[in-house]
Amino acid sequence: MRSCLGFLVLMGAAGSAAAQSENPGDIPTGHEAQVQLSNDTLQLKYISGGKKVGVDNSRFSGAFFLSEERDIVLSAGLVFPVDFDFGRLSVLVGPQAYAALLNDENNDVMALSLGAELRFVLDKDLDLAVAGHAYYAPDIMTFGSADSLTDLSAQVEIPLSDQMKGFAGMRWFEFDLTEGGGTQTLQEEIFVGIGYRF
């Protein structure tokens, strides 16, 4: 239920306001490194054009996630722009793979999800934007000690300099465990972060 609510909040934020500042459909040719922190989590993320992995007109990302409970998640994704003019809203869709080493012994998860990333420029002069992502891996694409994965996020972004941006938002990141194990919530809290383009 929380996941559904989070998804609706994300879609609402994206629809009313959440994409690329200059040419929404363009894929960046440079690189970006991000550090994201919350009270209980740390994430390091690298973003680049898909040419880095041999796929034109796409965007590649890889991330390392660590929780206070010593849950470790590695993820990598490849997204493609939707070929439609949404104005200041950009929409990218594609797969994202997750490999998780959860804190409990023998609780490892691999998942292949499908999802979307959205970004809406609120103020072109300031490049103030709202962005978010929604990824879901069903049972058939989730292996190990979980039945499904849900990863939702919404954030506000603002440039700090020509090469740096700051952002803050909320993330809902959880696994549905097998054999009645309930839900393993990796993150459900506010975060802040910095991105550096190079």
Summary of the structure (lengths in Angstrom):
residues: 198
radius of gyration: 16.3
end to end distance: 39.9
largest distance: 52.1
contacts: 641
relative contact order: 0.20
helix: 11%
strand: 61%
